[in-house]
Amino acid sequence: MTSPNQAAAEVNKEGLATRKVAYRALRSIAEREAFSPPVVQRAVATLPQRERGLAANLVYETLRWRGTLDWALDQVLDRASDDVEEPLRDILRMGAWQLLYGRMPDRAVVDTSVALARAEVGERVAGFTNGVLRNLSRRKDSLNWPPTDDARGLGLATGYSTWIAQEARERFGARAEALLRAGNDAPGLTLRVSAPIGGDARVVREALAQELQELGIPTTPGRWTDEALRAPGADPGALAAVTQGRATPQDEASMVVARLVVAALAHAGGSGEQVADLCAGPGGKTTHLAQLGLEVTATDPIESRVRMVAELAERLGVADRVHALARDARSPELPQASFDAVLVDAPCTGLGVTRRRPEVRWRRVAEDPARLAALQLEILNAAAGLVRPGGVLVYSVCTWTRAETVDVTRAFLAMEGDRFTVMVPEALLPAGCGQVLSGDVGVQLSPDLDETDGMYAAVFHRLTG
């Protein structure tokens, strides 16, 4: 029979192993500047099934609340947290998150964090780690948090830097806090079903929902597109439908963009099928457009991403409708005025995808929206020449800053208003999908109202005269 002490030792050993995996994933994400989902998925696969959720949650929550955790640690450190070596900072952040937001007893959090610091950094930091986290444990209920009615306090309360909180307040006003908090909710898995061209996606979706239900996986249909099926608790890598190409993971906001291209073509009265997707990697929107019956020329400047587009098209059975090329979208080297539609899903700050990539919010700086807006406008100007008279140009970004949305569309119209006119997005989308904010010509989807990534899209019609 196992004694209570032996059982406790096993739990502690297991808990330390779980935290080692989480810590090493954090370090890998930071050192490689990698996106968190694939790193976390690979890391937790080494753990017993029952420990994987805890390890993944520790990584994502530590990434999500990094700035808030650093502020709390600064209140109890005898130096600025910036002066603490980065590996140890990640251990302190993990411990601080558990103390402030977790459910584990404080003493166990401190003891496990000290053991982790000793194992991963060295004996020399064990006492320091113990002192800092014990101090935070004592003082956590009396920390003097700034009020949320200013940008700094709002950022700390919602897990964002001050400049992002200020951007949200300027763009969304009273909705800013709800938007930011929704960006902290785990989105779960959404699948795009692979319907045959001309087929009823709802029938295919219903069949997949039944298949997953028989596996014990609950699902709900998407809100905005017939292809979307939400399966929040599912692991895409373990689904036969994904490995067999009958479905692919994709947020519904991205599906809305592809649907928007098709709707804009129909609204413009066009019957053509030639589409250029100028920022195509890794291929989600490209393959969706192909499954909707369009012929897609997909470009990306990075060869590895071009291969990803081609491989996804092959797996989903639309390789005959996708032509993938390595091209810089600023000079795509494609025939002028030859495409019925051009999609520019431009590089951006990515603040609309913080639900699934929480590290993005700490990699961006206040100057990034303006810097990226200049690149977006350059790509849009190059794309404009590819649209045939009567065709459509769709601009999208997975963010919501004013510089990358309102300002880009206004600047484009100022330069191209003699050749392009705005197509009203509300006429092209399901009722209630997204919002047209004051002074804008595009539609903004958001996690708080639409249960999607924060995707922005604007549609322009090239005049025939």
Secondary structure, DSSP 8 states (H G I E B T S, - for coil): ---HHHHHHHHHHHHHHHHHHHHHHHHHHHHHT--HHHHHHHHHTTS-HHHHHHHHHHHHHHHHTHHHHHHHHHTT-SS-GGGS-HHHHHHHHHHHHHHHH--S-HHHHHHHHHHHHHHHT-GGGHHHHHHHHHHHHHHGGG-----TTSHHHHHHHHT--HHHHHHHHHHHGGGHHHHHHHTTS---EEEEE---TTS-HHHHHHHHHHHHHHTT---EE-SS-TTEEEETT--GGG-HHHHTTSEEE--HHHHHHHHHHHHHHHHTT----EEEETT-TT-HHHHHHHHTT-EEEEEESSHHHHHHHHHHHHHTT-GGGEEEEE--TTS----TT-EEEEEEE-----GGGTTT-TTHHHH--TTHHHHHHHHHHHHHHHHHTTEEEEEEEEEEES---TTTTHHHHHHHHHHHTTTEEEE-GGGTS-TT-SB--TT-SSEE--HHHHSS---EEEEEEE---
